[in-house]
Structures are given as C-alpha cells and as structure tokens.
Amino acid sequence: MTGQTQWSTRRVRWIALVAVAAIALAGSVIYALQAYQRYQDRSSGVSAASVTEQLPSGSRIVFRNTASGEGYGKIAAVPLDDPHGPRGLGDVACDRVYAAEGLVSCMRIIRGIPTTFETQILDSAGRQIQAWSLPGIPSRTRISNDGLVATTAFVTGHSYATNSFSTETTIRGTDGRDYGNLENFRMLINGSELTAIDRNVWGVTFASDDAFFATVASGGKTWLVSGSLQDKTLTSVVENAECPSISPDGTRVAFKKRRAGVGAVHWDIAVLDLAAGDETRIPLERSVDDQIEWLDNDTMLFGEPREGAVGDSDILSLRPVANAKPQLFIEHAWSPSVER
Amino acid sequence: MYLSLSDWTARRQAAGAHPAATVAFKASPTVIALGIVSMLTDISSESVAAILPLYITGALGLSMVAYGFLDGLNQGTSAIVRIAAGYTADRTNRPKPVAVVGYGLSMVARIGLLFAQGFAGITAIIGADRIGKGIRTAPRDAMIQSSSQPEHLARSFGIHRMLDTIGATIGPFLAFVVLLLVPDGYRVVFVVSLAAAILGVAVLGLIVPNLRLRRPVAETAGAPSESKIGLPARPSVRFRDVVKGRLRYVLFAAGLLGLVTVGDGFVYLALMDHGHLQTYWFPLLFVGSNAVFLALAIPLGRLADRTSRAGVFIVGHLALAASYLCAGLDGSIPIVLLCLVLLGAFYAATDGVLAALAGQISPEGATSTGIASAQTVVAVTRLVASTGFGFLWFLFGAGPVMIGAAVMMTLLVPVAWRVISKRITQPVDRAAP
C-alpha cells in the first residue's frame, strides 16, 4: 500500500466517523426536543380522562392520575358510588399514594443531582402535615386505622452490575411513634428464627392497631408473615406470597403468588381464608405486580401497566374466586386506595 | 537478521539494555482510541444503569423484586463468556472483530431498551449488555498490550482506565441532567445512551487498526511452519498451557486477594452504617472514588512500570485494607473522604496493572486468554467474598467485619507477595544486565 492511498483511506475513515458523530448528536438532540414537547403536551394539554377541579369528599377512591395531559401524575379521586365518572384532581404529584382515616400518604421522587425520595403526609384537604425522606424508590404505602403509615422503598445500588438491591419498610405515625425498619423485627419462619443477611420486608397491610401482615423474603423465597407491633415480631403464615392485602371484613388476605418454573417471573393472585387456612388461586394471563386493594368484600382492585404506553396504567377489578377474570375499573389510573 | 517470536519480545529485547525510565514514553494512538471507545461505551452503559431502577418502577410500574432474582445468573454467564472470547481472539489472532462483536452486542441491547416494556424484555437486554461486556474486555486489553511499549505497559493501561473511568463518571451525571430537563425523559436517556454506544463502535470500527496479536508463524525463526505456500499458519493456543505457565502464580495471588476483596459497595454501606450519611448520597460516593481512580490511574501505572507491576498490584490491596479499616472505625466526613481516596487508589493500582501483568507473562499468542483468565479469577473470587461477607456482616455487624477483613487482607498480602515475587520479574528488569 502506498503512502498516498493509506492517507486517503484514513481520511475517508475520519470523514465517516465525523458523519456518524454528527448524525448521532443531531438525532439525540432532535429526539430530546420532541420528548420535551411531548412532556409539555402531556403535562399541560387536555387530559385524556374527564377531570374536575376538586377532589370529591366523603367515600371515595383515591389514586394516581396517569391520563396524559393536565394533571398527569397528580393525586386524583372519584366518588365511591360513581367510580366511572369524572375524576377530581388534586395539586400534589405522587408516585405512590394511599388515603385513609383523613390522611394521605404520598410517596414521591424528587428529581435532581442526587435524586432524592420522600413521603409526604397530607390531610384530607391536601395540605402537608409532615414529610420525611425515603432511602430509595417509592414502592408501597398503607395507613392503619389509628394513623400509622407504612412505607416500602427500594434501595438500589448505583449500577446494575453490583447486585445490590434491598427494600426498606418502616412504620411510623405523624404523632412521633416510630417502629423503625421492620427488618429489625424478630422473624420466625416455620418456627425457626431467620437470621440471613439477605432478608427483606415489604408490602405491609394493617389488620388492627397492633396486627399487620407483610412479605418477608430471603434466599429467593418469600413468605406471608403476620406481624405484631407490640412484640416486634414477624411470623410466617404461608410460603410464596408477596404484597398482602387484608379484606375489609378481616377474614381473608389476598397476595401475589409467583408461578412455578424458570424464565420470566409471573405472578398470579391468591386469596387465603385466614380461619380455614385454604388458599384460592386465581391464574391470570398477565402477571400482576401491585399490592391489591379491596373495593369491598367481593371485589379486589390492582393497577396494571397499559400495553404500548409507558408511564400509563389502568386499575382493574377482580372477584376473589378461582375462575375470575380482571375487568377494567378505572382507566389511566394507578395506586388505588378506597376511603370508606 | 534475527527475528524473535513476537514483535513484543523483539521490542523487549531491543529495549533490554535500557531500564524503563530511559525509554521515552510515547502514548500509542491505538490505546487512546480504545480509551475513547471505552469512555463512550461507559457513558452509554452507566447513564442507563443510573436510571434503570427508576424506569422499571416509576415508568414501567414493575417492582424491583424480580430483578434481583435474575442478577446472579447474568454474573456467571459473563465470566464464562469472557474466557471464551479471549480464547477466540487468540485463536483467530484478530482481537478487533471479537471486540466489535462485544461492543456491538451492547449497542444492539440499547436499541432493544427503547422498545422493551415487560420484565422479560428488560432482563434479556441487561443480560445481552453484560455478555457484550464479557466478550469485549479481554480482546481489547490484548490490543492495548500489543500496541503499547513493553516498558510502559502499565502506564498505557493507566491511560485507558482513566478514559474509561471518565466515561463511568459522566454517564450517571448526564442521565440525571436529562431527567431534570425532560422529566420522565427516560427514553431520551436511552437515545443518548444509544448515540454514545454507536459512536463508540464507530471509533472502534473506523479508527482502531485491525491488529494482529502475533506475527504470522511463517516469519518467525525456529518455529515449525505448517504452511508450505507462505500463508501464515495458526499455532494452536491451548488453554491448559495458559494456566500452567507462570501465569498460574498471578492467578493464584489475584484469587487469594480476591477472596478478601468485598467491593466498594460494602465499603459504602459500612460508611452509611455509622449514620452520618443519607442513602441518597450513595451514588456520589461512586463518583468520588471514580475521580480518585481516574486521577491516579496513570501515575500508579508509571510507578508499576518503574518498579514492579506485581508489586504495585499486591501492595495496592493494602489501600483497600486501609479503606476497610477506616470504614469500620468511623463515618465522619474526613474519614469518608479518606476512604474514597483509598478505594480510588486501590482500583488505580490493581485494575489496569493486573491486565498489564497478566498480558506481560502470558505465553506467546495467548495474551487475550491470559488476561481474561486473570480477570475472571478476580471476578469470581470477589463474588464469593461478597456472598461470604454478607453472612458475616449480619452475624457480627458492619464494624467488626470491616476490621476483620482489613486484618485478613493485611495477612494475605505478604503471602501473595511470596507466591509471586520470585517467579514474576519485570521483563525489563530481567533483561537488564
């Protein structure tokens, strides 16, 4: 190869590189500008759902509005007797929300460098009463009859190469009561104490002022546990159960149950009769990844991401019987809670 | 005319009379180009990694639980793929195509990320990205080795690791800036990440020369030529020979030290355990130790070239032991900073230097396999260490475990030194009169 052809080949290569760089840069900038425009439309345009200015009072279903347009991501509510009607919009944006006993627990991501996370406790009019910081990404929240707030956050490492992820579940009240991280409660699995380092707790549901249910995980297994705030204990009830939710009459617990077999994780829903001890499994076509909320003693609600629309989801309803099929309940909504 | 077994040996012998200090250092354009490839690829992967948990939970509405289940599987696959790719690069004598496959696979995974919504899709994409990383590492390091001056090998690796770490620092920062400007702009981050990955592959494909790791056998003196018509014959690389040679002492020493190397994640957790730091500072601790790593990568590489690569690699583990000690004792701000400096120094003294050391003593024509073996031994023993330390952590608490690890490391460093010091000498030292 002569010096000249070598030089010209090199020149062609450099020109090609500059062209690739220009296309890559221009493509990213154009995409970012379009995405910004879409974000503007989504957050200030006409909502995809019919909305009203004010949150309804009285018995209602509170949720996160995921309809694109004005009010995206904000707290919304519909009256319990008109769930399919227009939704009232609140002012506060949350990633997970739960309302009970005149309180609203709003878990949110605060974008920035570094990105931080917090739980805000609001009164029924939407005014902030308290706020505390969360150690990670909002996941689950529940409020007990006497105003205790349970929150679960995912604590992740910086990089997905580091294999570090855990949950932190805490229970505390707005009055200063603080039960701390449930990981420090004494755990009894099938009668013996669980001491493994990889133990995690998530998805609290309150049964009374003292008793609650939650999930304990360790070594790739999960258990439904019944907890006592007084004794600071967690005792296993059944294996393979996540994100429990107790029925309004207190007789049954519904949870996610992982389908056996390797490959992608698939969760069905199961309902455990606490007195009889038998479990009704409801196989579902699409995997469920939410904590169930009971609409009434015969209907369960849960959120499901909408296919083909990242960031949007629907609330479905399901009867607690073996052959039940999910029905669309509230469109463009996420994180339901029923305030009776 | 005397022709040695390899270009590298020839240069080594030509340089034999001069110690490293007197051979003028000249940065290889290939090493810098490979550094830029790694920088762009790290911007690409780390920007996504930083926001992936937010995307999975916040935008896709999935919990992270299932994510943890599949993580261990990927780590195992990556180790096997790494050795296989190193071996292929040696067998074909052309590391660049193998590296292109590795970088290309990660690039394709970024395209997939734009469309994936379900959990299975996301995990498959992350798996593909990791396999890509496993494939590219050893052939790339072999290319760095073959295009560097043997006297300045660790310094060349230092240049590469510095550029690589700059990318790993820019990536997360870039991602969060994008999310600040375009809230919920996860896909913008994915597009920017894809653009960086494409650019990285373009620099590799267009600028990095298609190097051969060794001269064709026909040209080498004394080697039996299988080809009668002048075509280069391929001497077969046998994996057994690679791990049976002097490299086995390096593998043993690196593995020994790897068994008490619990990774920076644990050190950060131990620092957090003292209660002075909020969890959301966690990502910034990585940035801090990365900054030290990139600042020290070249100086420590130079030091390794002038003194002993094996020595710097082994003594570098004392910096890790010291960081365990300070993380175990206290969590005040000056201690946190000291810890980050020590961690950065540890990575600067060991990461590129190990590649230089393994490459330097691998048998002729087996540098990729040799480097891949050393990196795999380190990855696997560190994984074992992390698992074991996790259990001890719960039993004894963060403080005692970190102090115990520091003591263990301090005891093992002289053992590793004994294993390695008599058998591995610097090529320039040995060649010097």
Interface residues (C-beta under 8 A of the other chain):
Chain A: R13 W14 A16 L17 V20 A21 A24 L25 G27 S28 Y31 A32 A35 Y36 Y39 S43 D95 I109 R111 G112 I113 P114 T115 T116 F117 S133 P135 G136 I137 P138 S139 F154 V155 T156 G157 H158 S159 Y160 A161 T162 N163 S164 F165 T167 T195 A196 I197 D198 W202 A217 G220 E242 G263 A264 V265 S287 D289 D290 G303 E304 P305 E307 G308 V310 G311 S313 W334
Chain B: E46 A49 A50 L52 P53 L54 T57 G58 A59 L60 G61 L62 S63 M64 V65 A66 Y67 G68 F69 D71 G72 Q75 Q117 G118 F119 A120 T123 I126 R130 P172 F173 F176 V177 V178 L179 L180 L181 V182 P183 D184 G185 Y186 R187 V188 V191 V192 A195 A196 I198 L199 A202 V203 L206 I207 G263 G265 Q278 T279 Y280 W281 F282 P283 L284 F286 S386 G390 F391 W393 F394 L395
